[in-house]
Amino acid sequence: MEPKLLQILRSKGGNAPEQELLKELACTRDMLLNAMANLNGHGYKITLENQKWELVQEPDTPFPWEFPGRQNTIHYLPVTTSTMDVARQLAKEGCPHLAVAVADRQTRGRGRMDRRWASDHGGLYFTMVLRPDLPPSDGFRFTFLASVVLADLLKKLCRIDVGVKWPNDLITGQGKLAGILSEMHTTSGNIDFLNIGIGINVNNTPTGLETRAVSVKMLTGRKFSRTALLREFLDRFEKELHGSNDFNDVISRWKKLAHSLNRQVKIVTRNKIVEGFAHDVDEHGSLVVRLADGTISKVRHGDCFHV
């Protein structure tokens, strides 16, 4: 009942006569009072005066009922170790494609190579469970797609000049704004599930764990709704998934946003260091680097530093 109740109140400018609510919800007054008490207990402030209910205040919390049509696949936790951990367990238990684990705070949030990702309150931390019908070699495509969708969203919704840094960061001229991490589980040569974890500095002040990190609030001077950002991202990402299958288009869009191309870079992997001039990203998501001796090296994974 809560999703519809909130939808009705918002559609009526935040307030509605009690009799109208009872009629539209087709419920008893006791049921309505229970729903109001539940919402008030979760940080909403809904008051009754002169037989009219008014939505006075709303928490910026990604409760499942804030995602109409998705409420059964949104798994919200106030605090968790990492949404990647939660998503992995959900996937192993058979959750559907595009299930989402989201948390207000992570105690062991992580990035590439198990580096810690500071997850202060006010940021947006979530992981999507995907079950694509593609070979494991194509799993990287979803990280690139997520980067493009998120960058476009932040540009349009928050008016931030954001770009992408190979392989998985979103950056501005002032510092890192978001990071993306993927983990894949395969069975018999097929993708069983692919989890895409995303951390966005929204209304938080990033700690020293994130070198030159910034947040949406720091860049704009405004607070943004994390719930609205997540809702819009999921809608856009799903639309792209069901749209064109032309990955060349995704790569082309990624390149237009790229800060890692046409410049000197140093890429550090677990086994080696590659230094040279990055001039392209190929169809496999590899960074194409021209070395000092003129030879070409294609790097699939690693941490990229702009020199």
ABEGO torsion letter per residue (X at the ends): XAAAAAAAAAAAGGBBBAAAAAAAAGBBAAAAAAAAAAAAAAGBBBBBBGGBBBBABBBBBBBAAABBGAAAABBBBABBABAAAAAAAAAAAGBBBGBBBBBABBAABBBBGGBBBBBBBGBBBBBBBBBBBBBAAAAAAAAAAAAAAAAAAAAAAAGBBBBBBOAABBBBAAEBABBBBBBBBBBGGBBABBBBBBBBBBABBBBAABBGBBBAAAAAGBBBBAAAAAAAAAAAAAAAAABBABAAAAAAAAAAABAABGBBBBBBBAABBBBEBBABBBAAGBBBBBBAAGBBBBBABEBBBBX
